[in-house]
Amino acid sequence: MSEISVIFDGKCELCNNSIYWLQKKIEITALDFHSADLSQFGLSLEQCSREVFIVTGTKQLSGAGAVAYLLKVRGNRVLSALITLSGPIGRSSYKWVAKNRNSVPVKLLSYLLKR
């Protein structure tokens, strides 16, 4: 398997806890977009401030697609498939979480990932 680089918001508690949770089972290179050299991935600060990106080999995914990919690699195939198959619902849910990081449901998810 190719190396997986995850470009995420290192100032986001949910993002940091998600990286911690992923690294328990899979090897990834976690890059905080605030300090990473985004030009090597052809990404901008604006893009990375809106959603997570993964780069592996020649593949680049973002948002819900990146989350589904990471879940699949981690072994959470059912949840990955649900996100993928839900299409616009999965993408809208990702965008809602990204915009509501300080809401109770998102803080609860973050707490659960940390455990």
C-alpha positions as CSV (number, residue, x, y, z in Angstrom):
1,M,0.0,0.0,0.0
2,S,1.2,3.5,-0.8
3,E,2.0,6.0,2.0
4,I,-1.1,7.9,3.1
5,S,-0.7,11.6,3.8
6,V,-3.6,13.2,5.6
7,I,-3.7,17.0,5.4
8,F,-5.9,18.2,8.3
9,D,-6.7,21.2,10.6
10,G,-4.3,20.8,13.5
11,K,-6.2,23.5,15.4
12,C,-9.4,21.3,15.4
13,E,-10.0,19.0,18.4
14,L,-12.1,16.6,16.3
15,C,-9.5,16.5,13.6
16,N,-6.7,15.8,16.1
17,N,-8.7,13.1,17.9
18,S,-9.5,11.5,14.5
19,I,-5.8,11.4,13.6
20,Y,-5.0,9.8,17.0
21,W,-7.8,7.2,16.4
22,L,-6.6,6.4,12.9
23,Q,-3.0,6.0,14.0
24,K,-4.0,3.3,16.4
25,K,-4.6,1.0,13.5
26,I,-3.0,2.4,10.3
27,E,0.2,4.2,9.4
28,I,-0.4,7.7,8.1
29,T,1.6,10.9,7.7
30,A,-0.5,13.5,9.4
31,L,0.2,17.1,8.2
32,D,-1.4,20.2,9.8
33,F,-2.3,22.4,6.9
34,H,-1.3,25.5,8.9
35,S,2.4,24.5,8.8
36,A,2.6,22.0,5.9
37,D,4.1,22.7,2.4
38,L,0.8,22.5,0.6
39,S,2.3,23.3,-2.8
40,Q,3.8,19.8,-2.9
41,F,0.2,18.5,-3.1
42,G,-1.1,21.2,-5.3
43,L,-3.4,22.5,-2.5
44,S,-4.2,25.9,-1.2
45,L,-4.8,27.2,2.4
46,E,-8.4,28.0,1.3
47,Q,-9.1,24.4,0.2
48,C,-7.6,22.9,3.3
49,S,-9.5,25.2,5.6
50,R,-12.7,23.8,4.3
51,E,-12.0,20.0,4.3
52,V,-9.6,17.2,5.0
53,F,-7.5,15.9,2.1
54,I,-5.7,12.6,1.7
55,V,-3.0,11.9,-0.8
56,T,-1.9,8.3,-1.5
57,G,0.1,7.5,-4.7
58,T,-1.7,9.3,-7.5
59,K,-5.0,9.5,-5.7
60,Q,-6.2,12.6,-3.9
61,L,-9.5,12.7,-2.0
62,S,-11.2,15.3,0.1
63,G,-14.1,15.7,2.6
64,A,-16.5,12.8,2.9
65,G,-14.6,10.8,0.3
66,A,-11.4,11.1,2.3
67,V,-13.1,10.0,5.4
68,A,-14.7,7.0,3.7
69,Y,-11.3,6.0,2.3
70,L,-9.6,6.2,5.7
71,L,-12.4,4.3,7.4
72,K,-12.0,1.5,4.8
73,V,-8.3,1.3,5.2
74,R,-8.7,1.2,8.9
75,G,-11.0,-1.8,8.6
76,N,-14.4,0.0,9.2
77,R,-15.7,-1.1,5.8
78,V,-19.4,-0.9,6.7
79,L,-19.2,2.7,7.9
80,S,-17.1,3.5,4.9
81,A,-19.7,2.0,2.5
82,L,-22.5,3.9,4.2
83,I,-20.8,7.2,3.7
84,T,-19.9,6.4,0.1
85,L,-23.4,5.0,-0.8
86,S,-25.2,7.8,0.9
87,G,-23.8,10.2,-1.7
88,P,-25.1,13.7,-1.2
89,I,-26.2,12.9,2.4
90,G,-22.7,11.8,3.4
91,R,-21.2,14.9,1.8
92,S,-23.7,17.2,3.4
93,S,-23.1,15.5,6.8
94,Y,-19.4,16.1,6.4
95,K,-19.9,19.7,5.6
96,W,-22.2,20.1,8.6
97,V,-19.7,18.6,11.0
98,A,-16.9,20.8,9.5
99,K,-18.9,23.9,10.1
100,N,-20.2,23.0,13.6
101,R,-17.1,21.8,15.3
102,N,-18.2,23.3,18.6
103,S,-21.6,21.7,18.7
104,V,-22.5,19.1,21.3
105,P,-22.8,16.2,18.8
106,V,-19.4,17.0,17.3
107,K,-17.8,17.4,20.7
108,L,-19.3,14.0,21.7
109,L,-17.8,12.4,18.6
110,S,-14.5,14.0,19.3
111,Y,-14.5,12.7,22.9
112,L,-15.4,9.1,21.8
113,L,-12.5,9.1,19.3
114,K,-10.1,10.2,22.0
115,R,-10.9,7.2,24.2
